[in-house]
């Protein structure tokens, strides 16, 4: 039973804690006009994100400004309609792309990074270059993780990174890809990590860092998680369900928080 001394909070207050559609109200047996129009607008944005054209050339230029030399590749999906109707084609390189990647002198044991349009090219346009800006210094710090090659892939599904990584002789592949749009986030980016990539890998053999966008996981937070998973995955020679994300132990304290006396920046009690 609720303590009568504690005032009940209005259901509408929940809206300050979540983008979910709660406490929308009603007009007769239907929704009020504004929530209905908001839903229609968000649904349209999600559809637009799915059908957006992927500007791979622009992304190649942006990555070049970060000091990278990416290669463009494509899946067997010939257009967006084909991509949406035949998910299997988005998991396979087209013949010309496979031949072009095979001509690259492989650097075995290195990390391959693949950036694909996925189900939201809008997310890739909005966040991929900015995320790479945060990620590259982390990978280069300390015992640096060597990046063998970067590929920008059109018509890509997550598993396309496995074939690309195998051709490049990569020890691990990181696939940055536009996630399926939702009504609250049409531009969410995801990162999928697979150790020893090869065709036929399953989702259980990957780790995922998802919900990267302006109102979700920040670029710095996502870069920290990806860097941690890359390093631990390489050290333990595994990714997937047997590799749990413990990167929070390395996360810096948030601005405005004060650590208790006797604790370090990871929140652990110090021995001094």
C-alpha positions in Angstrom: 0.0 0.0 0.0 1.3 3.5 -0.9 2.4 5.6 2.0 -0.2 8.4 2.2 2.5 10.8 3.4 4.2 10.5 0.0 2.3 12.5 -2.7 1.4 10.5 -5.8 3.1 11.7 -9.0 1.1 12.4 -12.0 1.4 9.9 -14.8 2.3 12.7 -17.1 5.5 13.3 -15.1 6.9 10.1 -16.6 7.3 12.0 -19.9 10.3 13.8 -18.4 12.1 10.4 -17.9 11.4 8.6 -21.2 10.8 9.3 -24.9 8.2 6.5 -24.9 4.6 7.5 -25.6 3.0 7.7 -22.2 0.2 9.8 -20.7 -0.9 11.0 -24.2 -4.4 11.7 -23.1 -7.6 11.1 -25.1 -10.2 12.8 -27.1 -13.4 10.7 -26.9 -12.3 7.2 -27.9 -9.2 8.5 -29.8 -6.0 10.4 -29.3 -5.8 14.1 -29.1 -4.7 15.8 -32.3 -1.2 16.8 -31.2 -0.1 13.3 -30.1 -1.6 11.8 -33.3 0.3 14.3 -35.4 3.5 13.7 -33.5 3.2 10.0 -34.0 2.6 10.5 -37.7 5.6 12.8 -38.0 7.9 10.3 -36.2 6.7 7.4 -38.3 7.4 9.4 -41.4 10.9 10.2 -40.2 11.6 6.5 -39.5 10.4 5.6 -43.0 12.5 8.4 -44.6 15.6 7.1 -42.7 15.1 3.6 -44.1 14.8 4.8 -47.7 17.4 7.5 -47.5 20.1 7.4 -50.2 23.6 6.5 -48.8 26.3 9.1 -49.6 29.3 6.8 -49.5 31.5 9.3 -51.4 31.0 12.0 -48.8 31.8 9.6 -46.0 35.0 8.5 -47.7 36.0 12.2 -47.8 35.2 12.7 -44.1 37.3 9.6 -43.2 40.1 10.8 -45.3 40.1 14.1 -43.3 40.8 11.9 -40.2 43.9 10.4 -41.9 42.3 7.2 -43.1 42.3 5.7 -46.6 39.0 3.9 -46.9 37.9 1.6 -49.7 34.3 1.7 -51.0 32.5 -1.6 -51.5 29.0 -2.8 -52.1 26.8 -5.8 -51.4 24.9 -7.9 -53.9 21.8 -5.8 -53.3 21.5 -3.8 -56.5 19.3 -1.0 -55.0 17.4 -0.1 -51.9 14.3 -2.0 -52.9 16.4 -5.1 -53.4 18.2 -4.5 -50.1 15.0 -4.3 -48.1 13.3 -7.3 -49.8 16.4 -9.6 -49.8 18.3 -9.3 -46.5 20.5 -12.2 -47.6 22.0 -10.1 -50.5 23.1 -7.5 -48.0 25.3 -10.1 -46.3 27.3 -10.9 -49.4 29.8 -8.7 -51.3 29.3 -8.2 -55.0 31.9 -9.8 -57.2 33.7 -6.6 -58.1 34.0 -5.5 -54.5 35.3 -8.9 -53.4 37.9 -8.7 -56.2 39.0 -5.2 -55.3 39.4 -6.1 -51.6 41.3 -9.2 -52.5 43.9 -7.1 -54.3 44.7 -5.1 -51.1 47.8 -6.5 -49.5 46.5 -7.9 -46.3 48.0 -7.1 -42.9 47.0 -10.2 -40.9 46.2 -9.8 -37.2 45.0 -6.2 -37.5 41.6 -4.6 -36.8 39.3 -3.9 -39.8 36.6 -1.2 -39.5 33.6 -1.4 -41.8 31.0 1.4 -42.0 27.8 0.4 -43.7 24.5 2.1 -44.4 22.3 -0.6 -42.8 18.7 0.2 -42.2 19.3 3.9 -41.5 21.8 5.7 -43.8 20.6 8.8 -42.0 22.3 7.5 -38.8 25.6 6.9 -40.6 25.6 10.4 -42.2 24.9 12.0 -38.8 27.2 10.0 -36.5 29.8 7.8 -38.1 32.5 10.4 -38.7 32.0 11.9 -35.3 32.2 8.5 -33.6 35.4 7.7 -35.5 36.9 11.0 -34.3 36.4 9.8 -30.7 37.4 6.2 -31.3 40.6 6.6 -33.2 42.6 8.3 -30.4 41.5 5.6 -28.0 42.6 2.8 -30.2 46.0 4.6 -30.7 46.6 5.2 -27.0 48.8 3.0 -24.8 49.4 -0.4 -26.4 47.9 0.8 -29.7 45.5 -1.4 -31.7 46.7 -1.4 -35.3 44.0 -0.7 -37.9 44.6 -2.7 -41.0 41.9 -1.2 -43.3 38.7 0.8 -43.3 35.9 0.0 -45.7 32.7 2.0 -46.5 30.0 -0.5 -47.6 26.8 0.2 -49.4 23.7 -2.0 -49.1 25.2 -3.6 -46.0 23.9 -5.9 -43.4 25.9 -6.6 -40.2 27.2 -10.0 -41.5 28.8 -8.3 -44.5 31.6 -7.3 -42.2 32.5 -10.9 -41.7 33.3 -11.5 -45.3 35.2 -8.2 -45.6 37.2 -9.0 -42.5 38.1 -12.5 -43.7 39.3 -11.2 -47.1 41.4 -8.5 -45.4 42.9 -11.1 -43.0 41.6 -9.1 -40.0 41.9 -10.5 -36.5 38.7 -8.6 -35.6 36.2 -6.5 -37.4 34.2 -3.6 -36.1 31.0 -2.9 -38.1 29.5 0.5 -37.7 26.0 0.5 -39.2 22.7 2.3 -39.2 20.2 0.5 -36.9 16.5 -0.1 -37.6 14.8 3.2 -37.0 12.4 3.6 -34.1 9.7 6.2 -33.5 11.9 8.0 -31.0 15.3 7.6 -32.8 15.4 7.3 -36.6 19.1 8.0 -36.6 20.6 5.4 -34.2 24.0 4.0 -35.0 25.2 0.6 -33.8 28.7 -1.0 -33.6 29.1 -4.8 -34.0 32.4 -6.5 -33.1 33.4 -10.0 -34.3 36.6 -11.8 -33.5 38.2 -13.9 -36.3 35.6 -12.8 -38.8 34.5 -15.3 -41.5 31.3 -16.0 -43.4 28.8 -17.9 -41.3 29.4 -16.2 -38.0 26.3 -15.8 -35.9 25.0 -12.9 -33.8 25.8 -14.9 -30.7 29.5 -14.5 -31.7 29.3 -10.7 -31.7 29.2 -7.9 -29.2 27.0 -4.9 -29.9 27.2 -1.3 -28.8 23.9 0.3 -29.8 21.7 3.4 -29.4 24.5 5.8 -30.5 22.9 9.2 -31.2 22.4 12.7 -29.8 19.8 11.7 -27.2 21.3 8.2 -26.6 24.8 7.0 -26.0 27.3 9.8 -26.6 30.3 9.4 -28.9 32.8 9.4 -26.0 30.8 6.7 -24.1 30.4 4.6 -27.2 34.1 5.0 -28.1 35.1 3.9 -24.6 32.9 0.8 -24.8 34.1 -0.2 -28.3 37.8 0.3 -27.4 37.3 -1.8 -24.3 35.6 -4.6 -26.2 38.2 -4.5 -29.0 41.1 -4.8 -26.5 39.5 -7.5 -24.4 38.2 -9.4 -27.4 41.7 -9.5 -28.9 43.3 -10.4 -25.5 40.8 -13.2 -24.8 40.4 -14.2 -28.5 36.6 -14.2 -28.3 33.6 -12.0 -28.8 29.9 -12.6 -28.3 28.0 -14.1 -25.3 31.2 -15.1 -23.5 32.6 -11.5 -23.5 30.6 -9.2 -21.1 31.0 -5.4 -21.3 32.8 -4.3 -18.2 33.9 -1.0 -19.6 31.9 0.9 -17.0 34.8 0.2 -14.6 37.0 2.5 -16.7 34.4 5.2 -17.2 35.4 8.6 -15.9 33.0 10.3 -13.4 30.4 12.5 -14.9 30.7 16.3 -14.6 29.1 17.5 -11.4 29.6 14.3 -9.5 31.8 14.0 -6.4 33.6 10.8 -5.6 33.5 9.5 -2.0 36.7 9.9 -0.1 39.0 7.0 -0.7 37.8 6.0 -4.1 39.5 6.2 -7.5 38.1 7.4 -10.8 36.6 4.0 -11.4 34.6 4.1 -8.2 36.7 1.4 -6.5 38.1 1.8 -3.0 41.8 2.8 -3.1 44.3 0.9 -1.0 46.2 4.0 0.1 
